Amino acid sequence: MKRTIIALAALMAFSMSDINADDVFKQERSRWLEIAEQSKPKLHRTVVYPKSIVKAVKDNSAFQGWRYEPTGKPEDVFKSNFRQVRSVTFDLGRHAVGYLSLHFKTLTNCQDAPIRVKVFCGELPAELNTDMPENWTAGLSRAWMQDEILTVEQMDTTVTLARRVACRYIKIELLAESYGFDFALDGLSFTAETSAQTDRLSLPQTCSPQIRKIREVAVNTLQECMQTVYEDGPKRDRRLWLGDLYLESLANMYSFQTHDLTRRCLYLFAGLSAENGIIYANSFETPKPHPQYACYLLPYNLLFISTLLEYVNATGDMKTGRDLWKVGKRQLDDAIEYVDANGMFNTAHRPTWLFFDWREGLDVNVCMQGAMIFALNQMTELTQRLGIKEDVSKWKKLETLMKNYARKNMYNSSRRVFLSGKDNQFSVLSQVWMIKSGVIFGKKAQTALRSALASAESVKPGTPYATHYVIDAMLISGMKDEARKYLEDYWGGMVRKGADTFWEAYDPNDDFISPYNFSPLNSACHAWSCTPVYFIHKYPEVFQKGN
């Protein structure tokens, strides 16, 4: 709960009162939103039918203590009197995002009253088999759980749930019925939706089965999150987050290559920015596009620059790059205000949410220093790539100043690692962001990262989001074999525990890790988990060679 309170306080810290009176992008805003609308993709629909009937088995060796085992065919239930069946769980055989349809049929007499059923859709076995607390204290709304009460007033018709769900397993329980007639649940289908189309890349035959499977699950994850925006999670939060966009766009480059979706999302963020030009961290599409006002994450804002640069490099779309360059510059200008004369990013002067991972107690001073340096470098590269006449020397000088500050004041030469904050916290991510920003490289980088990963005292990553940057840092510093092993151990660990899409939060040593203090709230298909496909194709010499 503490995390949620901190997050809410951070959200409120950036309030509407912080927005300047002048709208710096007033002339472009409506045009940007129109371009975003024109780039909106069509959803492609596939009807999925259940593969089997399953029963829940309590198993301490299974992920989160539950697994399903097949007990029969769906047709067996469809022919049966549902008053006798009472409860049944279907397995679609795959994760799907979309709309569930049920068909009930009268067997004897005629319907003389409605029936009422409970429909519970879940991504994981434990989600459907964990008791819901009566006194809800979890960090997010109870309404995110995908259980619905459905009253069927007319038999012999198809009933479709109004709510879009993300699931693999569907449990139907009979709650109320008349004794005057018998009926069957004689049909169940699921209309799956995604804007993703053809996966355009493949792996050579020499690629290991494990890497091949990890890639398959990563692509499935991205496909499910690709709706009319890149959603962070189709179960929740079902919105566009800027940090997730960066990672999804990288994965898309090496799979579906649906670059128009990336373009749409960039323009949405630009068009929905605050009047002072600062981007909100996330946005919604309905009833009309709007941001989550007061939600501001500086590290995410700086990633707008990187996302735009990667998009331009992948597509050659210089027009979009030049059109949105000023938005990236505005994010950088805002962040520079918190860098002091010595070259230190002063996190104390920036009380808003500085997110790098869902890990309790993580000190982000070193991470933020690295993120700022990385953004300066990316902005310089973007400006030069676009041929924009802007004096980039000021950014290069500040980058040098900040690197020198980090080396002098954040690096512990005796331990040969970076320590963060007033308590000198030792964490993996501090080393990662110093490597990504180029503050440390080569053998020194390898020593620092290996030390943090091996130490029992260091703060370790808690999400696939943070783990993406760990593997990125390994590859940057030349730790190729270790990067492959880390990817195989981490994402392969999820596969071995039954994942058919990758999860929002995963700790190999804690199956119940949750940012919200209740693991069924976690998303089991989450955008920031899809980047193995990026690594596997970006670095074929590392990941595509045989074992």
N, C-alpha and C positions, 0 to 999 in steps of 0.2 A: 504493500500500500504506500510505503514511503516513496517509491519511485513515481507513483502516480501523482502524489502531492507535489513532489519536486517539479514534475512535468507541467502540472497545471499552473503552478506558481510562475514557471518560466513563460508559459503561454501568455499569462496576464501581464508579464513584465513589458511585453511589446504591445501596447494598446493603441487604440485609434488616436489617442492624444499625442502619440509620438509622430504621427504623420504630418508632414509639412502642409501648409495651406496650398502651395502651388503643386499642380499635377505635372510632374516633369515629363511624362509620356502622354499627355493629353491628346496630342495631335496624332499619335500612332495607335492608341489603345483599341479603338473600334476596328481599325483595319487589321490589327494583329489577331483579334478575336474572329474576324471574318475569315482570315487565312486558316486559322485553327479549325473552323467549322468546315471549310472546303476540304481540309485534309482528313476529315473524319472517315474512318474505314467502315466498310460493310461487315456485318457479323455473318459468319458462315455457320450453318446449323447442321447437326448430325443427330439422328435419333439413336439413342443407346437403350438396349434392353438388358434386364438383369441376367447375369450368367448363372447364378446359383442361389439357393437358400442356405443361410449359414446360421450357426449358433455360437454364442459367446463362450469362450473358455478362459477361466481364470488361470493365468500361467505366469509365474514370477520370472520366468526366463524370457518372456515376450516383452516388447516395448510397452512401457507403462503398465505392465502386468496383465494385459488382455490380448487375446487373438481370436480370430474367427476360424471355424472349420466348416467345410461344406457338409450339408445334411440331405440335400435333395435338389430337384429341379424346380424352377419357378412354375412350370406347368402343373406340378403336383398341387400347389396352393391354388392356382387359378381355377382348378376343377372342384375345389373343396368348399364346403359350407364354412364361411368365415366366422360364423357364430361358434363353431367348434375350434377353429384355428386360433382365434383370439389375438395372437401376437405372432409376427413373423419378421425376419430381417433378410433383406435382399442384398446381394453383392453385385454391383454393376460390372465388376471386373477391372475397373479403371477409375481414376479420378475424373470427375466431370463438373462443368459449371453451366448452369442453366435452369430449366424448369421441369418439375416433376408432374406427371399426369397419372391419375388413377382411374380405373373403370370398374364400377360395381354392377353386378348383374343379379336380378331377382331369380331365385331358384324355385320357391314355392309361394303360392298365394299371391298377394300383391302388397306393395309397400304401404303401410298404414301409419308410418312415423319416420322422422329422420333417423339416420344413424350418426354416430359421432366417433371419430377416430383421432388418435394422436399420431402425427407423422414426425419422426425424428431423423434428420439427415446428418451424417457425420463423415468426416474425412478419415478418422482413425478409429479402431475398435474401442479404445478407452473412452473416447468422446461420447459414445452411446451407452457406456456401462459405468460411468462415474456418477454417483449420486449428486444431484444439484442441491446445494445448501439452501435451506429455507430462508436463513438470514444471509442475504447476499452481501459479501464483503470484498469480492474481487475488484480488481482495479479498473475494469471496464463493464459496460452495461450487460445485464443478464440477457437483454434482447438480442445480443450477437449469437447466442446459442440457437441452433437451427431446429428448434422443435415447435410445431404448430398444432393447434386443435382445429380439426376440419369437420364441419357439419355438412353431411350429404343429404340434401332434401329430395333429390330426384335420382332414382336408380336408373340403370341402363343408359347412362350418359357418362362422358369423360369429364373428370374434374381436374383442373390444373391449378396447382398452388400459385398464388399471385407473387409470392416471394421468390426471387432468384436465390438459388442455393449452390454451394460447392460441396461435393461429397463423393464418396464411393459407396457407402453403406446407407441403407434406408430401412428404418424400423417402423412398422405399422402396428399399432395397438388398438383394439376395439374397446371403446370406453362406454358406449351406450347404444342399445338397440331395442327394437320391439320384439316381443315373443310371437308376433302374429305372422311373420314371414321369414324365410331363409334367404340368404344371399351369398354371393361369392365376390371376392376381389379377383376379377377374371382378366385383369390387364394392368400392367405398369410399364411406363416408358419415360425416358428422360431426354429432353431436347437440349443437347449440349451446344454452347455458343463460344466462338472465339473469332477474333479478326485475323489470326495467324492462318497462313495457307501452307505453302510447300516449304519444307525444310530443304534448303538448297545445297547443303554440304553433307558430306559423308566421310566415313573413316576407312583407311586402308585395311585390307584383310589381316595385316600383320599386327594391328592394334589389339591390345589385350582385352579379354572379355570383361574385365572389371572396368576399365576405362570406357569401353563401349556402353556398358550398362549405366555408368554414371552420366555419360553424355545423354543417353536416352531419357533418363529421369530429369535431367536439367532442362532439356528441350520441352518435355511435358510440362514442367513448372512454368517456363516462359510462355508456352502456348496458352495455358489456363489463365495467366495474368494479362494476356494481350486481348483486351476487350476494345472499347472505343477510346480508351486511353490505356497506358500501361498501369494497371492496378497494382497496388502493393500486395494485396491478397484478395482473391475473389470471395472468400468467406468473410474476412474483415481485414483491413478497414474499407476495402472497396472504393479506394480513391487514388488519386495521383500524388505520389510523394516525390520530391525532387531528388533525394538521395537514391531512392529506388530506380528512378528514371535513368540515372547515370549507369547503373549496373545493368539494367534491362536493355538499354540501348547498345551496350557492349556485347551482350549475349546475342542480341538480334543481328548484329553485324556478321556473326558467324553461324547463323542458322536461317531464319526466315527472311532476313534482309528487307523487312517492311519499314523502310526509312521514312515513309510518309507519316507513320505513327509517331516516330521520334520528332519529326518536324511539327506535327500537331501539338504535341505536349510542350515543346519549347515555346511555341506561340501562345499556348494557354497560360503558361507561367508569366510570360511577358505581358500579355493583355490583362491579366488579373493582378498584376503587381500593385503595391500600395501607391498612394499619390506621390510619395517621395522616391518612388522607383525601386523600392526594396521588394524582393519576391517573398511571398508567403510560402511556407514549407510544403503545403499541400493544397489541393483543390478538388472540388466536386463538379460533376457535369450537369446534374439535375437539381431543380427544375430548369435552371439555366446555369451556365458555368459561373462558379463563384469560389473564392478561396475560403479556407478556414481562418477567418479573421483573427488576428492576434497570435497566430502560430508562426513562429519565426525561428529558423535554425541556421545560424551563420555558416557552419561547415557545409550544410546542404546548398546554401546560396552560392558559395564559391564553386561548387561542383557544376553549376549552370555553365560556367566558363568551359570546363572540361568536356561537358556533354556537347556543347556547341562545337568545340574544336574537333572532337571525335566525329561528330556528324558531318562537318565540312570535309574532313579528311576521307571519310567513307563514301561520300556522295559527290564531292566536287561542287556542291550547291553554294557557290560564293554569294549569290543574291541573298539567301537566307542568313548566311553568316554575317554579311555586312549590315543587314537589316536589324539583327539582334545583338550585334557587337556592343552597342551602347548599353544594353541591359546588363551584359556581363561586366562591363566597365563600372556601372553603377554599384554592383555588388562589391567589387573590389575597392572602389572608393570608400564605401561605407566601412569595410573591414579595416582599411588603412588607418582610419580615425582612432583605432584602438591600439596602434603600435606606437610605443614611446620613442624618445630620441635615441635610446640605446639599442633599439631594434628588438624589443620584447613585446610580444602581443600580451596586453594586459587583460587577462580574463576577468579580473575583479571589476573592471570598468564596463564589462559586457555581461550583464546579469542574465541575459536570455539563454535559452537552452543550447548548450554546446554538445551535441550528441555525436558520439563515435561508436557506442556499443551499449547494449542493455547489460551492463555489468555493475553490480552494486559497488559504490565507492571508488569507481575509476576516476583518477585525477587526470584532467584533460589539458593541463597547461602545455606540456610538451607536444601533445597531439595537435593542439590548436596552432602552436608555433609552426609545426610542420605543414599543416593544411594551408596556412597563410603563405608560406614560402612556395609551396606547390602551386597555389593559385597565381602568384606573381609570375612564375615561370610559364604557366599555361596561358596567361593573358598576353604575355610577350609573344609567345609562339602564335597565338590566334591572330594577333594584330599584324604580325609579319606575314602570316599565311594569307590573310585577306588583302594585303597590300594597303592597309589603312595608314594614312599619314598621321602618326601619333608618335611623340617622343617616348620611346620605350626605355630610355636610359634611366629614367626615374624609378621604374619598376626593377630594373636590373640592380641599381644601387641599393634599393631597399632590400632586395633579395639577398644581396651580399651581406648587408648589415645584419639582417636577421639570422643568417647562417652563422656568422661570426659570433653573434650573441649566444646562440644555442651551443656552439662548440665550447665557448668559454664558460658559460654559466649553468648549462644544463647537463653537461657531460661529466661523469665522474671518472677521472683518468685512472684511478687505482682499481676500480671495479670494471672499467672499460664498458660502461653502459650509461644510458641517459636516465636521470631520475627526475620525477615530476612533482612540482608544487612544494609548499612549505614543509611537508612531511617526507620529502624525497621518496615518493612512491616509485617502486620498481614494477613496470608493467611491460607486457609484450607490445602493446600498441604504441607506447612511447618510442620504442626502437623502430617499429614499423613506419611511423610517420616521419621520423628523422631519415630513414632510408628513402622513402618515397619522395621526399623533398630534396634529396641530394646533399643533406647536411653531412652525412656519413656514407661511405661507399667502400666497396672492395672488402679486404680482409677485416677491417674494423667493423664494417657493417655485419659481416657474418658472425664475428665474435659476439657482438652485442645481442643479435637476435637469437643465436644459439643459447647464450647465457640466460636470456629471459624465458625462452621456451623450456629450458631444462630445470630452472630453479623452482623449488617448492614454494618460495616466498613471493614470486612475481604474480601480478594480477593477469589472468589469462582471458582470452576472448570468450564471449558468451553467445555469440550469434554467427550465422553464416555471413552476415554483412561485414563484421569485423574480420572474419576468417578470410574473406576475399582479399583484404588488404595485406594480411599476413603472407599469403601465397604470392601476391604481387611483389612484396618486399623481398621475398626469397629469390624470385626470378630476377629482380633488378640487381641483387647483390651476388648473383652467380650460384646460388644454392639450388641447382637444378634437380638433383636427385632427391633432395629433401623436400622440395616443392611438390614433386610428384607423389612422394610418400605421404606428405601431409594431406594432399587432396584425396588420395586413395583411402587414407585412414578416416578422414573427417566425413566427406560426402559418401565415401564407400561404406562408412559406418551406418549412415542413415539407410542406405540401400539394404545392408545386411539386417537391419531392424524392420524392414518391410516397406520402406518409403517408395511410393510410385510417383510422388512429387516431393520436392525438398521443403523442409520445414522452416518456420520463422525463427525458432530458437532451438539450438541443439548443443548440448554439452555431453560428450561421450561418457562422462562420469555421473551424470544426473539426468535421468529420463524425464524428470518432472520440472525441469527448469522453466520458469515462466516470468516474463516481465510484469504479469498481472496477478500473480499469486494464486493462479488457478489454471493448470495446464490445459484443460479442455477449451479455454478461450484462445489458446495459441492458434495461429494459422498453420495448417499442415501443407499449404501450398503458398509459398511466399516469394515475391519477386526477387528479394535480395539474395536468394539461395540459388539462383539459376546460372551463376557465372562459370561453373566448370566448363560449359561449352565454349566460352570465350577463351579460357586458358588452353583447352585441348587443341583448339585450332590456331590460336595466336602463337603457340609454342609447340609445333608438331614434333620438333626434335626432342622435346622433353616428354610429351605425353602420348605420342602416337607410335613410338617405338615399342617393340615387343618387350616382354618381361626379361 
